[in-house]
Structure formats: structure tokens, C-alpha cells
Amino acid sequence: MPDTLPHAARRAISAVFFVDGAALGGWVPHITDVKNSLGLDERTLGLALLASAAGAVTTMPLAGPLIHRFGSRNTSLLGGLALCAVLPFLLLAPSLPLFVFMLFLVGISNGQMDVGMNAHSMAVQDRFPRPMISAVHGWFSVGGFAGGAGAALAARFGVHPAVHLAIASALLVVVLIVAVRHLLSADVDKDAEGPRLALPRGTLLLLGILVMFAFVSEGAMWDWAAVYLRESLKSGAALGALGFGLGSLAMAFGRFFGDAWIHRFGPRRVLVLSALLSGGGLLLAVNLGSVPLAIAGFAIAGLGLANLVPVIFRAASQVPGVSAAFGLAAVTTCGYTGFLGGPPIVGLIAHERSLGFALGCSAVLCLVIAAASRVVADEA
């Protein structure tokens, strides 16, 4: 099968990112529903969420061989189908052990889809006339907004959470199957060497720590914003989902314009402003006890979080004496660990203090990134 045109492939891989974001975005607002139905406190919920991280981290090394054998196109498809199939069962789990098992399966499927679609996006970029990776990732955030908005509508009309996720997953499967038809051919990278684990050292270690801080903050907002609005501020299900969705929409806006901002103002200025917006938005969300201001705070934080990772990734790809591939692989290892491990840690801190305090700790991490901007600028 010959490769499709690069523009068609770009639209297709953007749709795949949208599906992943919408699937997760539709699930996240329902975390509170599971918390309430199973009678979990923040500590237990935080520990349960580790199952998703465990599923992804323990099986992601398989993604390389799978791409080598079947290609990133098919790996993305299989991971996406599995993710959509598993998600509704999270809300049907009658006990904590089964809920943990379902989260483990979500981690496995999402991890394979994540590696597959990112690998395929790089293959498309190689054939595309101008930079497009940041915009493609923006569609993941658009998907997060769509998923959160769908959850808000479902809550508004009294649709059972499991029914909502089942309908949403079915629709996303259709989008995924149609999109995959327009990706590059299945053999475009199936014979390429699979990605390997790269451990950072020296400057890469510092960059890896910063990207971990960024991903911890992003993951905390993804998994806990709706819970905070519903549990701490008593916003109701619809406003809780809307708050998360607006944060994702703001992140998408920032990513679509991120390349132009970096080109105009330089990576260091964008990094500093993004980190300050992220930290300030999170602090606004958790310190004034107001639902409208909290929603606005999460939207501001989403706008700031949008470009933290792209700027740090750029710096990692330009470290002297280190190949771009190795640099990116090294900091990505740290980043994914932070994205998956951060939300459970937030839950543990929330159990000991409060959820607002835990999210405030994430804001401090963003401010640390702003303070360390010179490290990134020296490499960018």
C-alpha cells in the first residue's frame, strides 16, 4: 500500500491524538464517581491510580518490538481499540481489586497507543514540509476538552457514567478506524529499530528533572482538577467536568500557537512565562475557594502547561555532544514517569493534608521551572 500524501497523514495522526485525548478526557471527570461508589479516600484512590502507571511503565518496552514487527500504524490502532474497549468497565468495577485491574489494562493500552502514535507522528514529520509536532499534540488537548465537555453534558442530562463512556468509546472507535486508513503505510517504520530506554546524565538529567516537574503538574491537573472542583468546592458533576475541559482547551490553544511564540520571543521567555502561568493558575485555583475562579485558574494553568514540555524537549535535542534522538529519549523517560506517577503522589499528599495543598505543591514545581530557565535556555 503506498504512502498517503503528507497533509492527509498529518490530519489522520492528529485525529489519532484527538481520540487518545478524548478517551482519557471522558474518563477523568468520572474519577469522583468511582471514588464515591467504592467508598475510597484520597490515599486509597491515589494508590489505585498507580496501577495505570504500572501497566504503562512495565509494558512500554514492548512497544519498540511491536513497532518493529507491525509498524507504528498498527500499534496505534490496536492500542487505541483496547483503550476504548476497557474504559467503560472502569465504572462497572464492583470492587477495588477489579478497579485496579482495569486501571492496569488502561495503562497497558494507553502506553502502547502513546508510543505508537508518537512514533508515527515523527514519520509523518519527516515527510512534511514544515514543523507540525506541537500542533499535532494540540489535538490531544482538544480531545481532552471534547471528552470533558461530553462528560459535562452527560451529567447535565442524567446519563449514567458507564453509559456515557460506552457511547463515547464507540464513537471514538469509528473516528480511529477512519483516521488509520489515511495514515502512512503499515511498513513505513516496521523494520526500524525500536526505541530503547535512555537514562539521562549531566545536563540531560537536569532537563529530565524539569520535564518531570512539568509532567507531574500536567498529570495532577488531568486527574485531580475535576475531583477538586467536585469534592473540595462542591461544584457538581457538570461544572467539575467543564473545569477540566476548559483547562484542556486552553492547553490546546497554547500548543497550536506555541511554535510561533517560541520563534518570536525565544525559548527562554516562553518557558518563564509558561511556568509562571502554570504555577499562578494552579495557586489561583486552590486558594480562593471559588468555583468560577478555580475554573479560571485551571484554564490559565492549562495555557501555561502547553509549552513547558516542548521548550524543554527542544533543549534536550540540542545538548552538545548528544544526538537529538538520545536526548529526547532520555528526558521523555523522566517525563512519562512524572505524568504517570505524579497523580498518585498528589493523592497521597491530599490524604495527609488536603487536595488543595497537594495541587499547590504542583504549582511550586512550576515556579521551580521558571527559576531554572537559564539551564534550558543555555541548551535551546
VOPAGU-2260 file (C-alpha; in pm, 1 decimal, decimal comma):
REM VOPAGU-2260
SITE   aa  ch    i         X         Y         Z
SITE  MET   A    0       0,0       0,0       0,0
SITE  PRO   A    1     162,7     330,6     -99,9
SITE  ASP   A    2     203,8     617,7     147,8
SITE  THR   A    3     -74,1     872,9     154,0
SITE  LEU   A    4       1,1    1239,6      95,1
SITE  PRO   A    5     176,7    1405,2     392,5
SITE  HIS   A    6    -109,6    1651,9     450,1
SITE  ALA   A    7    -362,9    1369,3     469,1
SITE  ALA   A    8    -134,3    1176,3     702,0
SITE  ARG   A    9     -97,1    1482,4     923,2
SITE  ARG   A   10    -473,5    1517,2     956,3
SITE  ALA   A   11    -501,6    1146,2    1028,3
SITE  ILE   A   12    -237,9    1134,2    1302,4
SITE  SER   A   13    -393,6    1448,5    1453,4
SITE  ALA   A   14    -721,9    1256,9    1469,6
SITE  VAL   A   15    -547,5     967,7    1647,0
SITE  PHE   A   16    -410,6    1210,7    1908,5
SITE  PHE   A   17    -763,0    1352,6    1940,6
SITE  VAL   A   18    -903,8    1005,7    2007,7
SITE  ASP   A   19    -649,6     940,6    2283,3
SITE  GLY   A   20    -717,8    1275,9    2447,8
SITE  ALA   A   21   -1096,9    1239,6    2419,8
SITE  ALA   A   22   -1091,4     887,0    2561,4
SITE  LEU   A   23    -892,2     992,5    2866,5
SITE  GLY   A   24   -1075,0    1324,7    2891,2
SITE  GLY   A   25   -1408,5    1144,3    2903,0
SITE  TRP   A   26   -1288,8     918,3    3185,3
SITE  VAL   A   27   -1112,9    1171,4    3410,3
SITE  PRO   A   28   -1428,0    1362,6    3522,6
SITE  HIS   A   29   -1574,4    1030,3    3639,6
SITE  ILE   A   30   -1292,1     954,7    3882,1
SITE  THR   A   31   -1503,6    1110,0    4157,2
SITE  ASP   A   32   -1792,0     874,6    4067,1
SITE  VAL   A   33   -1568,4     571,5    4123,0
SITE  LYS   A   34   -1427,1     726,9    4439,7
SITE  ASN   A   35   -1777,4     764,8    4578,3
SITE  SER   A   36   -1918,0     432,4    4456,4
SITE  LEU   A   37   -1631,0     232,2    4606,2
SITE  GLY   A   38   -1602,3     448,4    4917,3
SITE  LEU   A   39   -1236,4     541,2    4860,1
SITE  ASP   A   40   -1043,3     814,3    5036,1
SITE  GLU   A   41    -775,6    1022,0    4860,5
SITE  ARG   A   42    -492,0     797,4    4977,5
SITE  THR   A   43    -656,1     478,0    4851,9
SITE  LEU   A   44    -757,0     640,3    4523,5
SITE  GLY   A   45    -403,2     769,9    4475,2
SITE  LEU   A   46    -259,0     423,5    4531,7
SITE  ALA   A   47    -515,4     273,2    4293,3
SITE  LEU   A   48    -417,4     518,9    4020,0
SITE  LEU   A   49     -64,0     380,1    4040,3
SITE  ALA   A   50    -198,7      71,4    3863,1
SITE  SER   A   51    -231,8     269,1    3540,1
SITE  ALA   A   52     126,4     388,7    3573,2
SITE  ALA   A   53     242,9      34,8    3645,5
SITE  GLY   A   54      62,4    -101,2    3340,9
SITE  ALA   A   55     220,1     156,5    3111,7
SITE  VAL   A   56     573,6     152,9    3250,5
SITE  THR   A   57     605,6    -225,8    3268,6
SITE  THR   A   58     482,5    -284,7    2913,8
SITE  MET   A   59     610,4      19,2    2723,4
SITE  PRO   A   60     940,0    -160,6    2649,0
SITE  LEU   A   61     728,1    -393,7    2433,6
SITE  ALA   A   62     622,1    -104,5    2211,4
SITE  GLY   A   63     957,6     -95,5    2033,7
SITE  PRO   A   64     947,5    -460,1    1925,5
SITE  LEU   A   65     579,1    -424,7    1831,9
SITE  ILE   A   66     653,2    -127,3    1608,9
SITE  HIS   A   67     948,6    -317,3    1461,7
SITE  ARG   A   68     720,6    -612,8    1387,1
SITE  PHE   A   69     388,2    -448,8    1294,9
SITE  GLY   A   70     462,5     -78,2    1239,5
SITE  SER   A   71     353,1     226,5    1437,0
SITE  ARG   A   72      28,1     248,2    1240,4
SITE  ASN   A   73     -98,4     -89,3    1360,3
SITE  THR   A   74      42,9     -41,7    1710,4
SITE  SER   A   75    -152,5     285,0    1742,6
SITE  LEU   A   76    -469,2     117,4    1615,6
SITE  LEU   A   77    -450,7    -183,9    1846,7
SITE  GLY   A   78    -364,5      27,7    2149,4
SITE  GLY   A   79    -649,2     269,6    2074,5
SITE  LEU   A   80    -905,5      -6,6    2025,3
SITE  ALA   A   81    -801,4    -170,4    2351,9
SITE  LEU   A   82    -820,2     160,5    2539,1
SITE  CYS   A   83   -1170,9     236,8    2413,9
SITE  ALA   A   84   -1283,1    -116,7    2498,8
SITE  VAL   A   85   -1154,8    -107,7    2856,7
SITE  LEU   A   86   -1256,9     243,0    2969,8
SITE  PRO   A   87   -1631,6     180,8    3029,0
SITE  PHE   A   88   -1551,1    -110,8    3258,7
SITE  LEU   A   89   -1372,1     122,6    3499,3
SITE  LEU   A   90   -1715,6     248,1    3603,5
SITE  LEU   A   91   -1862,4    -101,3    3632,7
SITE  ALA   A   92   -1596,0    -247,6    3860,8
SITE  PRO   A   93   -1778,1    -374,6    4173,0
SITE  SER   A   94   -1469,6    -380,3    4394,4
SITE  LEU   A   95   -1136,8    -208,8    4444,7
SITE  PRO   A   96    -926,7    -504,7    4317,7
SITE  LEU   A   97   -1120,6    -518,2    3989,6
SITE  PHE   A   98   -1097,0    -140,9    3953,5
SITE  VAL   A   99    -719,3    -163,4    3999,7
SITE  PHE   A  100    -700,2    -440,6    3740,5
SITE  MET   A  101    -896,8    -232,3    3489,7
SITE  LEU   A  102    -666,1      63,6    3553,5
SITE  PHE   A  103    -369,9    -164,4    3483,9
SITE  LEU   A  104    -524,2    -257,8    3147,6
SITE  VAL   A  105    -585,3     110,4    3071,5
SITE  GLY   A  106    -217,5     177,8    3138,7
SITE  ILE   A  107    -109,0    -102,6    2905,6
SITE  SER   A  108    -333,6       2,4    2617,5
SITE  ASN   A  109    -269,3     374,7    2651,8
SITE  GLY   A  110     104,9     320,8    2679,0
SITE  GLN   A  111     114,2     124,8    2354,0
SITE  MET   A  112    -106,8     377,2    2178,1
SITE  ASP   A  113     105,1     666,2    2307,5
SITE  VAL   A  114     433,8     525,2    2181,0
SITE  GLY   A  115     279,3     415,3    1852,4
SITE  MET   A  116     116,0     746,9    1767,0
SITE  ASN   A  117     422,7     948,3    1868,8
SITE  ALA   A  118     646,7     727,5    1655,4
SITE  HIS   A  119     407,7     765,7    1362,7
SITE  SER   A  120     394,3    1142,8    1406,6
SITE  MET   A  121     772,5    1153,2    1368,3
SITE  ALA   A  122     744,0     950,9    1047,9
SITE  VAL   A  123     487,5    1199,9     917,3
SITE  GLN   A  124     706,6    1492,6    1022,7
SITE  ASP   A  125     992,5    1350,6     813,0
SITE  ARG   A  126     766,5    1383,6     507,0
SITE  PHE   A  127     603,7    1715,8     597,1
SITE  PRO   A  128     739,3    2047,5     466,2
SITE  ARG   A  129     721,0    2243,0     795,3
SITE  PRO   A  130     715,8    2175,9    1173,9
SITE  MET   A  131     390,4    2018,6    1290,9
SITE  ILE   A  132     460,1    1815,6    1605,5
SITE  SER   A  133     342,9    2080,8    1852,0
SITE  ALA   A  134      15,5    2129,4    1664,2
SITE  VAL   A  135     -40,7    1754,6    1643,7
SITE  HIS   A  136      -3,7    1731,7    2020,2
SITE  GLY   A  137    -250,4    2016,7    2044,4
SITE  TRP   A  138    -519,1    1782,8    1912,7
SITE  PHE   A  139    -465,8    1561,3    2219,0
SITE  SER   A  140    -568,6    1860,6    2430,9
SITE  VAL   A  141    -864,1    1933,8    2201,9
SITE  GLY   A  142    -966,7    1574,6    2257,6
SITE  GLY   A  143    -935,3    1624,5    2633,0
SITE  PHE   A  144   -1170,3    1921,7    2611,3
SITE  ALA   A  145   -1416,9    1726,7    2397,2
SITE  GLY   A  146   -1410,1    1436,1    2640,7
SITE  GLY   A  147   -1462,8    1664,7    2938,0
SITE  ALA   A  148   -1743,2    1852,3    2760,8
SITE  GLY   A  149   -1911,1    1521,6    2676,6
SITE  ALA   A  150   -1892,9    1417,5    3041,0
SITE  ALA   A  151   -2043,1    1752,1    3144,5
SITE  LEU   A  152   -2332,8    1708,6    2900,9
SITE  ALA   A  153   -2389,0    1351,7    3017,8
SITE  ALA   A  154   -2403,7    1469,7    3380,5
SITE  ARG   A  155   -2637,7    1754,6    3285,3
SITE  PHE   A  156   -2887,8    1514,2    3127,6
SITE  GLY   A  157   -2851,5    1241,7    3388,9
SITE  VAL   A  158   -2676,2     983,4    3168,6
SITE  HIS   A  159   -2513,8     708,9    3374,1
SITE  PRO   A  160   -2132,4     746,6    3366,0
SITE  ALA   A  161   -2079,2     393,9    3232,4
SITE  VAL   A  162   -2333,7     452,5    2955,4
SITE  HIS   A  163   -2164,1     780,0    2867,5
SITE  LEU   A  164   -1822,0     616,0    2838,3
SITE  ALA   A  165   -1962,7     327,1    2634,6
SITE  ILE   A  166   -2124,3     563,6    2382,3
SITE  ALA   A  167   -1819,3     789,7    2369,7
SITE  SER   A  168   -1585,4     493,2    2321,7
SITE  ALA   A  169   -1795,8     356,1    2036,1
SITE  LEU   A  170   -1786,2     693,1    1858,2
SITE  LEU   A  171   -1410,9     722,8    1911,4
SITE  VAL   A  172   -1353,8     375,5    1767,9
SITE  VAL   A  173   -1522,8     490,4    1447,3
SITE  VAL   A  174   -1303,5     802,2    1432,2
SITE  LEU   A  175    -991,8     593,2    1498,7
SITE  ILE   A  176   -1066,9     337,8    1226,9
SITE  VAL   A  177   -1139,7     609,7     969,6
SITE  ALA   A  178    -823,6     800,2    1065,7
SITE  VAL   A  179    -595,2     498,4    1046,4
SITE  ARG   A  180    -697,9     443,3     683,7
SITE  HIS   A  181    -521,1     770,3     594,7
SITE  LEU   A  182    -200,5     721,7     793,3
SITE  LEU   A  183     125,6     631,0     628,4
SITE  SER   A  184     154,1     269,9     518,8
SITE  ALA   A  185     195,7      -1,2     781,5
SITE  ASP   A  186     550,0     -80,0     672,2
SITE  VAL   A  187     679,9     279,0     688,4
SITE  ASP   A  188     868,7     208,1    1011,8
SITE  LYS   A  189     805,5    -157,0    1089,0
SITE  ASP   A  190    1165,9    -252,5    1012,0
SITE  ALA   A  191    1315,2      40,2    1204,1
SITE  GLU   A  192    1499,1     -16,5    1528,7
SITE  GLY   A  193    1262,7      17,6    1820,7
SITE  PRO   A  194    1312,2     284,7    2085,8
SITE  ARG   A  195    1535,6     198,4    2378,5
SITE  LEU   A  196    1536,9     321,3    2736,0
SITE  ALA   A  197    1780,4     609,6    2770,4
SITE  LEU   A  198    1890,9     717,0    3118,4
SITE  PRO   A  199    1985,4    1085,3    3146,9
SITE  ARG   A  200    2309,3    1215,3    3297,0
SITE  GLY   A  201    2464,1    1558,9    3343,3
SITE  THR   A  202    2274,0    1834,3    3165,4
SITE  LEU   A  203    2020,1    1584,5    3039,0
SITE  LEU   A  204    1949,2    1481,4    3397,1
SITE  LEU   A  205    1874,9    1843,0    3491,1
SITE  LEU   A  206    1648,2    1878,8    3188,1
SITE  GLY   A  207    1487,8    1547,0    3274,0
SITE  ILE   A  208    1407,7    1670,0    3624,9
SITE  LEU   A  209    1249,2    1986,3    3484,3
SITE  VAL   A  210    1036,9    1794,5    3234,9
SITE  MET   A  211     935,6    1558,5    3515,8
SITE  PHE   A  212     817,0    1859,4    3717,1
SITE  ALA   A  213     619,4    1978,9    3414,6
SITE  PHE   A  214     457,6    1640,6    3359,7
SITE  VAL   A  215     378,2    1598,6    3730,5
SITE  SER   A  216     186,3    1926,9    3718,7
SITE  GLU   A  217      11,1    1833,2    3394,7
SITE  GLY   A  218     -83,5    1488,7    3524,0
SITE  ALA   A  219    -204,8    1635,8    3853,1
SITE  MET   A  220    -440,6    1871,0    3669,8
SITE  TRP   A  221    -563,0    1592,5    3442,2
SITE  ASP   A  222    -650,4    1352,6    3723,1
SITE  TRP   A  223    -742,2    1583,5    4010,9
SITE  ALA   A  224    -890,5    1908,3    3875,7
SITE  ALA   A  225   -1240,9    1765,2    3843,1
SITE  VAL   A  226   -1210,2    1588,6    4179,2
SITE  TYR   A  227   -1103,4    1914,1    4345,1
SITE  LEU   A  228   -1394,4    2107,8    4194,4
SITE  ARG   A  229   -1648,2    1843,7    4289,7
SITE  GLU   A  230   -1516,9    1727,8    4627,2
SITE  SER   A  231   -1346,9    2034,9    4772,9
SITE  LEU   A  232   -1559,4    2311,4    4619,3
SITE  LYS   A  233   -1887,5    2114,3    4579,6
SITE  SER   A  234   -1927,0    2233,1    4221,7
SITE  GLY   A  235   -2139,5    1947,5    4093,7
SITE  ALA   A  236   -2054,1    1695,8    3822,3
SITE  ALA   A  237   -2119,3    1921,9    3523,0
SITE  LEU   A  238   -1903,6    2212,6    3642,8
SITE  GLY   A  239   -1632,3    1970,8    3753,1
SITE  ALA   A  240   -1613,0    1824,6    3404,3
SITE  LEU   A  241   -1630,9    2171,0    3247,4
SITE  GLY   A  242   -1340,3    2296,1    3456,7
SITE  PHE   A  243   -1120,5    2010,9    3342,2
SITE  GLY   A  244   -1234,9    2056,6    2982,3
SITE  LEU   A  245   -1153,0    2427,9    2974,4
SITE  GLY   A  246    -805,0    2352,4    3107,8
SITE  SER   A  247    -752,5    2111,9    2819,2
SITE  LEU   A  248    -890,6    2363,1    2567,3
SITE  ALA   A  249    -651,9    2631,6    2694,7
SITE  MET   A  250    -365,3    2383,4    2665,2
SITE  ALA   A  251    -465,0    2310,6    2306,1
SITE  PHE   A  252    -471,1    2684,2    2224,7
SITE  GLY   A  253    -121,8    2724,7    2368,4
SITE  ARG   A  254      13,3    2431,6    2170,9
SITE  PHE   A  255    -132,1    2547,5    1840,8
SITE  PHE   A  256      41,8    2884,4    1879,3
SITE  GLY   A  257     348,9    2760,6    2066,3
SITE  ASP   A  258     581,0    2728,0    1766,5
SITE  ALA   A  259     509,6    3087,2    1659,6
SITE  TRP   A  260     561,1    3220,9    2014,1
SITE  ILE   A  261     893,9    3042,4    2051,9
SITE  HIS   A  262    1008,2    3173,4    1715,1
SITE  ARG   A  263     912,4    3531,2    1804,1
SITE  PHE   A  264    1010,8    3559,6    2170,9
SITE  GLY   A  265    1271,7    3286,8    2213,5
SITE  PRO   A  266    1251,3    2965,8    2416,4
SITE  ARG   A  267    1362,4    3110,7    2748,9
SITE  ARG   A  268    1098,2    3384,8    2759,7
SITE  VAL   A  269     827,0    3141,1    2658,8
SITE  LEU   A  270     944,1    2894,1    2924,0
SITE  VAL   A  271     946,7    3154,6    3201,6
SITE  LEU   A  272     604,1    3293,8    3111,0
SITE  SER   A  273     457,2    2944,4    3069,4
SITE  ALA   A  274     590,3    2829,3    3406,3
SITE  LEU   A  275     459,1    3142,0    3580,3
SITE  LEU   A  276     117,4    3099,4    3419,7
SITE  SER   A  277     108,9    2732,8    3522,1
SITE  GLY   A  278     207,8    2797,4    3880,7
SITE  GLY   A  279      -6,8    3108,6    3915,2
SITE  GLY   A  280    -310,0    2938,4    3763,7
SITE  LEU   A  281    -286,9    2641,1    3998,0
SITE  LEU   A  282    -242,2    2869,3    4301,0
SITE  LEU   A  283    -545,3    3072,9    4191,3
SITE  ALA   A  284    -749,8    2755,1    4155,4
SITE  VAL   A  285    -680,0    2621,1    4503,8
SITE  ASN   A  286    -654,0    2926,7    4729,5
SITE  LEU   A  287    -968,3    3135,6    4694,7
SITE  GLY   A  288   -1243,7    2876,1    4745,8
SITE  SER   A  289   -1444,8    2997,1    4445,8
SITE  VAL   A  290   -1570,2    2765,2    4171,5
SITE  PRO   A  291   -1554,8    3028,0    3891,9
SITE  LEU   A  292   -1205,9    3138,8    3995,5
SITE  ALA   A  293   -1092,0    2778,7    4027,6
SITE  ILE   A  294   -1214,0    2702,8    3675,4
SITE  ALA   A  295   -1037,3    3016,5    3550,5
SITE  GLY   A  296    -724,0    2909,6    3737,6
SITE  PHE   A  297    -720,7    2567,4    3575,4
SITE  ALA   A  298    -767,0    2730,3    3233,6
SITE  ILE   A  299    -470,1    2962,3    3299,9
SITE  ALA   A  300    -263,8    2666,7    3418,7
SITE  GLY   A  301    -352,9    2473,0    3103,1
SITE  LEU   A  302    -235,7    2762,9    2886,1
SITE  GLY   A  303      94,8    2769,6    3071,4
SITE  LEU   A  304     147,3    2394,2    3076,4
SITE  ALA   A  305     101,7    2378,1    2699,6
SITE  ASN   A  306     455,7    2484,5    2611,2
SITE  LEU   A  307     666,3    2377,2    2908,1
SITE  VAL   A  308     741,7    2035,2    2765,0
SITE  PRO   A  309     801,5    2145,0    2401,9
SITE  VAL   A  310    1062,5    2401,6    2511,3
SITE  ILE   A  311    1244,5    2153,5    2735,7
SITE  PHE   A  312    1230,7    1885,1    2465,9
SITE  ARG   A  313    1385,3    2134,7    2224,2
SITE  ALA   A  314    1667,1    2196,4    2470,5
SITE  ALA   A  315    1724,8    1822,9    2514,3
SITE  SER   A  316    1752,1    1772,4    2139,0
SITE  GLN   A  317    2029,1    2035,4    2119,6
SITE  VAL   A  318    2262,8    1932,3    2403,1
SITE  PRO   A  319    2618,8    1941,2    2262,1
SITE  GLY   A  320    2775,8    1601,0    2206,2
SITE  VAL   A  321    2444,2    1416,6    2238,6
SITE  SER   A  322    2227,7    1304,1    1949,6
SITE  ALA   A  323    1879,2    1451,4    1931,2
SITE  ALA   A  324    1722,7    1105,3    1949,5
SITE  PHE   A  325    1911,7    1010,1    2264,7
SITE  GLY   A  326    1842,2    1345,7    2430,6
SITE  LEU   A  327    1470,8    1326,3    2363,4
SITE  ALA   A  328    1451,5     962,7    2472,4
SITE  ALA   A  329    1629,5    1043,5    2797,9
SITE  VAL   A  330    1403,4    1329,7    2904,8
SITE  THR   A  331    1091,8    1150,5    2778,9
SITE  THR   A  332    1169,7     864,9    3017,4
SITE  CYS   A  333    1169,7    1113,3    3306,2
SITE  GLY   A  334     863,3    1294,5    3176,9
SITE  TYR   A  335     642,3     991,0    3135,8
SITE  THR   A  336     738,6     876,9    3484,2
SITE  GLY   A  337     625,8    1213,2    3617,9
SITE  PHE   A  338     299,3    1215,4    3421,3
SITE  LEU   A  339     200,1     871,2    3545,8
SITE  GLY   A  340     347,9     882,8    3894,1
SITE  GLY   A  341     252,5    1242,3    3979,4
SITE  PRO   A  342    -125,2    1198,4    4022,0
SITE  PRO   A  343     -93,6     911,5    4273,5
SITE  ILE   A  344     155,4    1116,8    4474,8
SITE  VAL   A  345     -92,6    1405,5    4473,6
SITE  GLY   A  346    -349,7    1165,2    4616,6
SITE  LEU   A  347    -117,3    1056,6    4895,7
SITE  ILE   A  348     -35,2    1417,0    4987,8
SITE  ALA   A  349    -405,4    1505,6    4974,8
SITE  HIS   A  350    -481,2    1226,8    5221,9
SITE  GLU   A  351    -229,0    1364,9    5471,4
SITE  ARG   A  352    -308,0    1736,4    5421,4
SITE  SER   A  353    -569,1    1839,7    5161,5
SITE  LEU   A  354    -618,7    1820,1    4786,5
SITE  GLY   A  355    -575,5    2195,7    4756,9
SITE  PHE   A  356    -240,1    2172,8    4935,4
SITE  ALA   A  357    -130,2    1887,1    4707,9
SITE  LEU   A  358    -218,3    2081,3    4392,7
SITE  GLY   A  359     -38,8    2381,2    4540,3
SITE  CYS   A  360     275,3    2167,2    4560,2
SITE  SER   A  361     244,5    2113,2    4184,5
SITE  ALA   A  362     231,6    2490,4    4143,0
SITE  VAL   A  363     560,1    2521,6    4331,0
SITE  LEU   A  364     720,6    2278,3    4084,9
SITE  CYS   A  365     618,5    2509,7    3800,8
SITE  LEU   A  366     780,7    2803,3    3976,6
SITE  VAL   A  367    1099,9    2598,4    4013,3
SITE  ILE   A  368    1099,9    2552,9    3635,2
SITE  ALA   A  369    1078,5    2930,5    3592,0
SITE  ALA   A  370    1368,3    2979,8    3830,8
SITE  ALA   A  371    1577,8    2721,8    3641,3
SITE  SER   A  372    1500,7    2866,7    3298,0
SITE  ARG   A  373    1865,0    2956,7    3233,6
SITE  VAL   A  374    1957,2    2587,1    3230,3
SITE  VAL   A  375    1711,6    2530,1    2947,2
SITE  ALA   A  376    1797,3    2848,7    2760,6
SITE  ASP   A  377    2165,8    2759,2    2757,1
SITE  GLU   A  378    2079,0    2446,1    2557,1
SITE  ALA   A  379    1793,2    2585,3    2347,3
